[in-house]
Amino acid sequence: MTPPPARRRRTAEGGTPAHNLPRRGSVRRAQAITTYGVGSLIAVDHESFVVSGLDHAEDSWRADEAPRIHERRLARLLGVRYFRLPPASDDDSKDGLRVRRFPLMHSCPECSELQRHRDFNPPEGRSVCGTCEVDLVPSRFVVACEAGHLGEFPYWQWVHRSSERGTTAVGQCGGKLRMRSSGRTSSLRSIVVTCTCGKAPEVSMEGSFRRNALKDLGLTCRGTRPWLGTSAPTEDCKLPLRTLQRGSSAVWQPVLKSALSIPPWSNRRADPLAEHWDALREYDRREHVEIYLKGVFKGKCPVPLDEVMALLDAEREEDPDGETGSTFDHRYRALRNKEYERLRSGNDESEHTRDEQFICETPSGDSGVLDPLGITGPMLVKKLREVRALKAFTRLADPDSSTESREMSLSEGDPERPLPWLPAMEVHGEGVFLRLDEDRLGAWEKSVAVAARAERMCAAHQRVLQERAGEGRQAVPSPATPRMVLLHTLAHVLINEWSLDAGYPAAALRERLYAADDMAGVLIYTATSDSAGSLGGLVAQGEPELLDVTVRSAVRRAEWCSSDPLCMETGVSGAGGTNLAACHACVMLPETSCEHNNILLDRALLVGTPEDPHLGFFAGILVD
């Protein structure tokens, strides 16, 4: 679409506007976290842009359009004080996400020239060839490395790769690049790039996606970060470069971290203290906390002192092993442990005010009907709030399989003044929490056949993690255990079953796994960011009588896949062999529903195999 006329807005001092930028398209707030976050590429009609970093977002994200949200437990985990919703992109909004044109290399379909956008001399505010007056086409190809850097495809080196190296600098051959398509096929062979210098033959793009295609040209990553602007310094990266399609999902993958709002943090009474928790943690004595609050709030603290002390005690309980300097993984595990405890114990709706954002109750029916299934402790989560924050992003590798060192920050950063916030979104919804019987689960885990299947997946996943970590780096351990794979697969079949009964599509439901030596539970909840997430249809399915029917139906449905016997009998499945009996025809889910990118799944651990029917945890259901 043609962008609307540039609008002028006043500065805080009431003078002339600091910026006069045109608008290009719109995105939803949730997409600014999950799909079009910082560093991602976004196509708007025939143009392409990269979403800018957060270094100057304090100036462009207006307080009324990008309000603060608070979730202390998650903020503490990620080292920030608060979060902010991305700015709205409605027609009446005054600002929005900042973007920069990328890639800069464009081609003209009329004259076939291939050069930087500005070299076409387009009229201001338009992306057309200054000579032919037709829309320019952004480069279909970009390059990236596993450290998260992004760059232009090296067309000049690709065309001149057969020439004698070192004789001519890039762009100094005296010719101009041209790109055309033969139109014979839709393959890369039909895309031909030439140089008018006559020193190199015409070359197709075939072979440019080979893993070592750019390495063979002597090219490595220069550390370019176009989302931070042309002034952003390059890093000495030197990692191998990979060619990618501009619209490929491998170009950008978000690293999302989330937390549920649980008591005592779930009533929002602690929000006014968001800026002061680090200082309050320094005091152990009640009188010192009282003196600090009186000084900061001038004797009018909005939170009673007893509640502040209770909040401090609750926060210290989440210190893993009593240590404040633990690794990120340990602190995230402590956060999940506390959620698991709260989901098990629940709370009563009648005990809280209407501001309470976490209501978890025991079902009214008899939970004993679930004992033959090995399921215990179902809870109805009638009200919940989840905050999902965009921590970083990765390229080429899934965030679930990347180490901390491969994550790319959202801003250039100033060590002396780090950004005190991260972009995030709120999800309000409902859910059902259930646990597996520990005694039955422990006996099942000791089976040699069960352990062997889980070990195959764990070994394959560990190889993938080590490859992506790189040489000389220690990969994070794979979470694949019999208990984790069982809970993960159970969550997937339940989501598929409830998508038929609860009135929500599978993409609107999400899993949250609690799998560890002392945890064996799963929360399935609505993952929509609007009011449709709390209509009550899912909670109603958590009553024991209905849950019994649902689990039996889901397990029987998982017994057969339309791809069987291939699906069940395959010895390796999924990316890198990280699945066994799992495919899109049986247990895989939309990306929005799965915490682990559809890996570490095996329905044989649910229902058994034809050779060993007793392998499955729920094999007894199929015998009934």
Secondary structure, 3 states (H helix, E strand, C coil): CCCCCCCCCCCCCCCCCCCCCCCCCCCCCCHHHHCCCCCCEEEECCEEEEECCCCCHHHHCCCCCCCEECCHHHHHHHCCCEEECCCCCCCCCCCCCCEEECCCEEECCCCCEEEEHHHHCCCCCCCECCCCCCECEECCEEEECCCCCEEECCHHHHHCCCCCCCCCCCCCCCCCEEEEECCCCCCHHHEEEEECCCCCCCEECCCCCCCCCCHHHCCCCCCCCHHHCCCCCCCCCCCCCEEEECCCHHHCEEEEEEEECCCCCCCCCCHHHCCCHHHHCCCCCHHHHHHHHHHHHCCCCCCCHHHHHHHHHHHHHCCHHHCCCCCHHHHHHHHHHHHHHHHHHCCCHHHCCCCCCCEEECCCCCHHHHHHHCEEEEEEEEEEEEEEEEEEEECCCCHHHCCHHHCECCCCCCCCCCCCEEEEEEEEEEEEEEEECHHHHHHHHCCHHHHHHHHHHHHHHHHHHHHHHCCCCCCCCCCCCHHHHHHHHHHHHHHHHHHHHCCCCHHHEEEEEEEECCEEEEEEEECCCCHHHHCCCCHHHHCHHHHHHHHHHHHHHHCCCCCCCHHHHCCCECHHHCECCCCCCCCCCCHHHCCCCCCCCCCHHHHCCCCCHHHCCCHHHHHC
